[in-house]
Amino acid sequence: MANTTNPFYYGNEVYKDDFCNRIDELKELKQDVYSGLNVFLYAPRRFGKTSLLKRLQNDLKKDGDVVVVYFDMFTVSSVDEFIQKYFNLLANSFESSTDKILNLFKNIFKIRPNITMNISSNSDLSYGLLLNKKEEQHNFEDILNLPYLYAEKFNKKVVVIFDEFQEVEQLKIEKKPRSIIQTHSRSVSYLFSGSKKSILTKMFNDKDRAFYKSVKHLKIDEIKEAEWIEFISKKFTKSDKSIEQNLIKKCFEITLGYPYYMQQLMYFIWNNTKDKADETIVQNSIDLMLERESDIYSLVWTNLTPNQKSTLKYIVQKNGESLYSNENLSDLKLSASTLKSVLESLIKKDIIDKKNDKYYLIDPFMKYWLENV
């Protein structure tokens, strides 16, 4: 009997058989970690960045001699919240039992504030600190130093992953983490990741910013078409269904191989396929996906100025090339200076980007949406 469980998965982090390739990236990141390097990892949203980091976390934990702390900073809105959440993650990563955790922090690391414990509705235990507001700065430094103190005390390798690290900018605390982290040498490796390129680029590339030239830069590229063909074909075959390579290529051209979109599209195609996928099934699935994503793009579109909307369409029409030529500008009906300003604003909003002399929409399916609305 054929398996009725859809073999494609999207919307959350993917693991094990749901994870497509990234072998080279994982190998490089592991080597960086064991070498004690700090790494800035960048990828656009829906590119599988978090799944890659979680896969790295799981692989490192299996090695047994590495302690991994994964901190998603997306919801952090204050320095105090940063301290509390980071402390809880460190506590749960360093030890497994309450007694050992309390002993570790009170006796070994000499944490002065009282440690608190809270039990959530689903029985999860979290740890916090009763902080003295007057000593917040000192407490902040103590917490930042905990990974290094632990690594040195127990001769363990510690890896700290800061995901959505761009949130640090809002907290205005860049200089302190940088000054502390640079003293941790090879004992602790830090991986900084995020998806707001305009902010992150300034943080790590601007010579006036604290993290300038402090890390290795690693950009995650798209998964190649051939790798998707192999991955998808196997998934269909194992579930007694089939799909031709030319149809997978069509999907790749629309999604540019973004993991979220490829998995989502294949999920719909697989669901609509009884035995063999065909052109009609694929197109119906693309239309369904367009319908599902339309609300998101409509919201983005509504919040754009008229010039920004015109420029986005202009980029799509001209394939992002020769935007400043007199002939093309006459079609847009904007001056070169106005176009420059609009392009910069769209880059700042992380809607478009530029590679060499070509502009492009960061979200490939938004490009498809614009072409079809």
C-alpha positions as CSV (number, residue, x, y, z in Angstrom):
1,M,0.0,0.0,0.0
2,A,1.3,3.4,-1.0
3,N,2.3,5.9,1.8
4,T,-0.4,8.5,2.2
5,T,1.8,10.9,4.2
6,N,3.0,13.8,2.0
7,P,6.8,13.6,1.8
8,F,7.2,17.3,1.4
9,Y,7.2,19.7,4.4
10,Y,7.3,23.5,4.7
11,G,6.4,26.2,7.2
12,N,8.8,25.2,10.0
13,E,12.4,23.9,10.4
14,V,13.0,20.7,8.4
15,Y,15.0,17.8,9.7
16,K,16.4,14.4,8.6
17,D,14.8,13.2,5.3
18,D,12.9,16.5,4.8
19,F,16.3,18.4,4.6
20,C,17.6,18.9,1.1
21,N,21.4,18.9,0.6
22,R,23.5,21.7,2.3
23,I,26.2,19.1,2.7
24,D,29.0,21.5,1.8
25,E,27.7,24.3,4.0
26,L,27.4,22.0,7.0
27,K,30.9,20.7,6.5
28,E,32.3,24.2,6.3
29,L,30.4,25.4,9.4
30,K,31.5,22.4,11.4
31,Q,35.1,23.1,10.5
32,D,34.8,26.8,11.4
33,V,33.3,25.8,14.8
34,Y,36.0,23.4,15.7
35,S,38.6,25.9,14.6
36,G,37.2,28.5,16.9
37,L,36.0,30.9,14.3
38,N,33.1,33.4,14.6
39,V,30.9,33.4,11.5
40,F,28.3,35.7,10.1
41,L,25.8,33.6,8.1
42,Y,23.4,35.4,5.8
43,A,20.4,34.2,3.8
44,P,17.1,35.8,2.8
45,R,13.9,34.8,4.5
46,R,12.4,31.4,3.4
47,F,15.8,30.3,2.3
48,G,16.2,27.5,4.9
49,K,18.7,29.4,7.0
50,T,17.1,28.4,10.4
51,S,16.8,24.7,9.2
52,L,20.5,24.7,8.4
53,L,21.4,26.1,11.8
54,K,19.2,23.6,13.6
55,R,20.7,20.8,11.5
56,L,24.1,22.0,12.5
57,Q,23.0,22.2,16.2
58,N,21.8,18.6,16.1
59,D,24.9,17.3,14.3
60,L,27.2,19.0,16.8
61,K,25.2,17.6,19.7
62,K,25.7,14.1,18.3
63,D,29.4,14.6,18.4
64,G,29.1,14.7,22.2
65,D,31.9,17.0,23.0
66,V,30.2,20.3,22.0
67,V,27.7,22.3,23.9
68,V,25.4,24.3,21.6
69,V,23.3,27.3,22.6
70,Y,20.7,28.4,20.1
71,F,19.2,31.9,20.7
72,D,16.5,33.2,18.4
73,M,16.5,36.9,19.1
74,F,13.5,37.8,16.9
75,T,11.1,38.6,19.8
76,V,13.7,40.2,22.1
77,S,12.7,43.8,22.8
78,S,14.8,45.0,25.7
79,V,18.2,44.4,27.3
80,D,16.6,42.8,30.4
81,E,14.7,40.4,28.1
82,F,17.9,39.6,26.4
83,I,19.6,38.8,29.7
84,Q,16.8,36.7,31.0
85,K,16.3,34.6,27.8
86,Y,20.0,34.1,27.2
87,F,20.5,33.1,30.9
88,N,17.7,30.5,30.6
89,L,19.1,29.1,27.4
90,L,22.6,28.8,28.9
91,A,21.3,27.1,32.0
92,N,19.4,24.5,30.1
93,S,22.3,23.9,27.7
94,F,25.0,23.5,30.3
95,E,23.2,21.1,32.7
96,S,20.1,18.9,32.7
97,S,19.0,18.8,36.4
98,T,17.9,21.7,38.5
99,D,20.4,21.0,41.3
100,K,23.3,20.9,39.0
101,I,22.2,24.2,37.3
102,L,21.9,26.0,40.6
103,N,25.2,24.7,41.8
104,L,26.9,25.6,38.6
105,F,25.9,29.2,38.6
106,K,25.9,30.0,42.3
107,N,29.1,28.2,43.3
108,I,31.3,28.0,40.2
109,F,30.4,31.2,38.3
110,K,29.7,33.3,41.4
111,I,26.5,34.8,40.0
112,R,25.4,37.4,42.5
113,P,21.7,37.9,41.7
114,N,19.2,35.3,42.9
115,I,18.3,32.7,40.4
116,T,14.6,32.1,39.9
117,M,12.7,29.2,38.5
118,N,9.3,29.2,36.7
119,I,7.2,26.3,35.5
120,S,5.1,26.9,32.4
121,S,1.6,25.5,31.8
122,N,3.1,22.6,29.8
123,S,5.5,21.8,32.7
124,D,8.7,23.3,31.1
125,L,11.1,24.7,33.7
126,S,12.8,28.0,32.9
127,Y,15.4,30.0,34.8
128,G,15.8,33.7,35.4
129,L,17.6,36.3,37.5
130,L,16.4,38.8,40.0
131,L,18.5,41.7,38.8
132,N,19.6,44.8,40.6
133,K,18.8,47.7,38.1
134,K,21.9,49.6,39.4
135,E,24.1,46.7,38.4
136,E,22.5,45.8,35.1
137,Q,25.6,46.7,33.1
138,H,27.8,44.4,35.3
139,N,25.2,41.6,35.2
140,F,25.0,41.9,31.4
141,E,28.8,41.4,31.2
142,D,28.6,38.4,33.6
143,I,26.0,36.7,31.4
144,L,27.9,37.3,28.2
145,N,31.0,35.8,29.8
146,L,29.3,32.6,31.0
147,P,29.9,30.5,27.8
148,Y,33.7,31.2,28.1
149,L,33.8,30.5,31.8
150,Y,32.0,27.2,31.3
151,A,34.2,26.2,28.3
152,E,37.4,26.9,30.3
153,K,36.2,25.2,33.5
154,F,35.1,22.0,31.9
155,N,37.4,22.0,28.9
156,K,34.4,21.9,26.6
157,K,33.8,23.4,23.2
158,V,30.8,25.9,23.3
159,V,29.0,27.1,20.2
160,V,26.5,30.0,20.6
161,I,24.1,30.6,17.7
162,F,22.5,34.1,17.6
163,D,19.7,33.9,15.0
164,E,18.0,37.1,13.8
165,F,20.9,39.0,15.3
166,Q,19.9,42.2,13.6
167,E,17.6,42.8,16.6
168,V,20.7,43.8,18.6
169,E,20.6,47.1,16.7
170,Q,17.3,48.1,18.3
171,L,18.7,47.3,21.8
172,K,21.7,49.6,21.2
173,I,24.1,47.0,22.7
174,E,26.5,46.2,19.9
175,K,29.7,47.4,21.5
176,K,29.4,45.4,24.7
177,P,28.9,41.9,23.2
178,R,31.7,42.7,20.7
179,S,34.2,43.7,23.4
180,I,33.3,40.6,25.5
181,I,33.2,38.0,22.7
182,Q,36.6,39.0,21.3
183,T,38.2,37.8,24.6
184,H,36.8,34.3,24.3
185,S,39.4,33.1,21.8
186,R,38.9,29.5,20.4
187,S,37.0,28.3,23.5
188,V,33.7,29.6,22.2
189,S,32.5,30.0,18.6
190,Y,29.7,32.4,17.8
191,L,27.5,32.1,14.7
192,F,25.6,35.3,13.9
193,S,22.7,34.9,11.5
194,G,19.8,37.0,10.2
195,S,17.6,37.8,7.3
196,K,17.5,41.7,7.2
197,K,20.4,42.2,4.9
198,S,20.3,46.0,4.9
199,I,20.8,46.1,8.7
200,L,23.3,43.2,9.0
201,T,25.5,44.5,6.2
202,K,26.0,47.7,8.0
203,M,26.6,46.0,11.3
204,F,29.4,43.8,9.9
205,N,30.7,45.8,7.0
206,D,30.7,49.4,8.2
207,K,34.1,50.3,9.6
208,D,32.4,52.5,12.3
209,R,30.4,49.6,13.7
210,A,31.6,47.4,16.6
211,F,31.4,44.1,14.6
212,Y,33.4,45.4,11.6
213,K,35.9,42.7,10.4
214,S,35.3,40.6,13.5
215,V,33.9,37.5,11.8
216,K,34.1,35.2,8.8
217,H,31.3,36.0,6.2
218,L,29.4,33.0,4.8
219,K,26.5,33.6,2.4
220,I,24.2,30.7,1.8
221,D,23.5,30.2,-1.9
222,E,20.4,28.6,-3.4
223,I,20.2,24.8,-3.7
224,K,21.1,23.8,-7.2
225,E,18.5,22.6,-9.7
226,A,20.2,19.2,-10.1
227,E,20.0,18.6,-6.3
228,W,16.3,19.5,-6.2
229,I,15.7,17.1,-9.2
230,E,17.3,14.3,-7.3
231,F,15.6,15.1,-4.0
232,I,12.1,15.5,-5.5
233,S,12.3,12.5,-7.8
234,K,13.2,10.2,-4.9
235,K,10.4,11.5,-2.8
236,F,7.8,10.8,-5.6
237,T,9.3,7.4,-6.4
238,K,9.3,6.3,-2.8
239,S,5.6,7.1,-2.5
240,D,4.7,5.3,-5.8
241,K,4.2,8.5,-7.8
242,S,6.3,10.2,-10.5
243,I,7.2,13.6,-11.8
244,E,9.2,14.5,-14.9
245,Q,12.4,16.5,-14.7
246,N,11.1,19.2,-17.0
247,L,8.3,19.9,-14.5
248,I,10.7,20.2,-11.6
249,K,12.7,22.6,-13.7
250,K,9.7,24.7,-14.3
251,C,9.1,24.9,-10.6
252,F,12.7,25.8,-10.0
253,E,12.6,28.6,-12.5
254,I,9.7,30.2,-10.6
255,T,11.0,29.7,-7.1
256,L,14.8,29.9,-7.8
257,G,15.2,26.9,-5.6
258,Y,14.1,28.7,-2.4
259,P,13.6,25.7,0.0
260,Y,10.3,27.1,1.5
261,Y,8.7,27.6,-1.9
262,M,10.0,24.4,-3.5
263,Q,8.8,22.3,-0.6
264,Q,5.4,24.2,-0.6
265,L,4.9,23.8,-4.3
266,M,5.9,20.1,-4.3
267,Y,3.5,19.6,-1.3
268,F,0.6,20.8,-3.4
269,I,1.7,18.9,-6.5
270,W,2.1,15.7,-4.6
271,N,-1.3,16.1,-3.0
272,N,-2.9,16.6,-6.4
273,T,-1.1,13.7,-8.1
274,K,-2.6,10.2,-8.1
275,D,0.1,8.5,-10.2
276,K,2.0,10.9,-12.4
277,A,2.2,14.7,-12.2
278,D,1.5,16.6,-15.4
279,E,1.5,20.2,-16.7
280,T,-2.1,20.8,-15.5
281,I,-1.4,19.5,-12.0
282,V,1.7,21.7,-11.7
283,Q,0.0,24.8,-13.0
284,N,-3.0,24.3,-10.7
285,S,-0.6,23.9,-7.8
286,I,1.3,27.1,-8.7
287,D,-2.1,28.9,-8.9
288,L,-3.0,27.6,-5.5
289,M,0.3,28.7,-4.0
290,L,-0.1,32.1,-5.6
291,E,-3.6,32.3,-3.9
292,R,-2.1,31.3,-0.5
293,E,0.7,33.9,-0.7
294,S,-1.3,36.7,-2.2
295,D,-2.4,38.2,1.1
296,I,1.2,38.6,2.2
297,Y,2.3,40.3,-1.0
298,S,-0.8,42.5,-1.1
299,L,0.0,43.8,2.4
300,V,3.6,44.6,1.3
301,W,2.3,46.3,-1.8
302,T,-0.3,48.4,0.0
303,N,2.5,49.9,2.2
304,L,4.6,51.0,-0.8
305,T,4.5,54.5,-2.2
306,P,3.4,55.0,-5.9
307,N,7.0,55.5,-7.0
308,Q,8.1,52.3,-5.2
309,K,5.3,50.4,-6.8
310,S,6.2,51.7,-10.3
311,T,9.8,50.9,-9.7
312,L,9.1,47.3,-8.6
313,K,7.2,46.7,-11.8
314,Y,9.9,48.4,-13.7
315,I,12.5,46.1,-12.3
316,V,10.5,43.0,-13.2
317,Q,9.8,44.4,-16.8
318,K,13.4,45.2,-17.4
319,N,14.8,42.1,-15.6
320,G,16.6,44.5,-13.3
321,E,19.1,45.6,-16.0
322,S,20.0,49.0,-17.6
323,L,17.6,50.7,-15.3
324,Y,19.3,54.1,-15.7
325,S,19.4,54.1,-19.5
326,N,17.6,57.1,-21.0
327,E,15.4,54.8,-23.1
328,N,14.2,52.8,-20.1
329,L,13.9,55.9,-17.8
330,S,11.5,57.4,-20.3
331,D,9.2,54.4,-19.9
332,L,9.3,54.8,-16.1
333,K,8.8,58.6,-16.2
334,L,11.1,59.1,-13.2
335,S,14.3,61.1,-13.1
336,A,17.6,59.2,-12.5
337,S,18.0,60.9,-9.1
338,T,14.4,59.9,-8.0
339,L,15.0,56.3,-9.2
340,K,18.2,56.1,-7.2
341,S,16.4,57.3,-4.1
342,V,13.5,54.8,-4.6
343,L,15.9,51.9,-5.3
344,E,17.7,52.7,-2.0
345,S,14.5,52.7,-0.1
346,L,13.4,49.3,-1.5
347,I,16.8,47.9,-0.6
348,K,16.4,49.3,2.9
349,K,13.0,47.6,3.2
350,D,14.7,44.3,2.1
351,I,12.3,44.0,-0.9
352,I,15.0,44.2,-3.5
353,D,18.8,43.7,-3.7
354,K,21.6,44.3,-6.2
355,K,24.2,41.9,-7.6
356,N,26.8,43.5,-9.8
357,D,24.7,45.9,-11.9
358,K,21.5,44.0,-11.8
359,Y,18.6,44.6,-9.4
360,Y,16.2,41.8,-8.4
361,L,13.4,41.0,-6.0
362,I,14.7,39.2,-3.0
363,D,11.5,37.0,-2.8
364,P,11.3,35.2,-6.2
365,F,7.7,34.3,-5.7
366,M,6.8,37.9,-5.2
367,K,8.2,38.5,-8.6
368,Y,6.0,35.8,-10.0
369,W,3.0,37.4,-8.2
370,L,3.8,40.8,-9.7
371,E,3.9,39.3,-13.2
372,N,0.5,37.7,-12.7
373,V,-1.6,40.3,-10.9
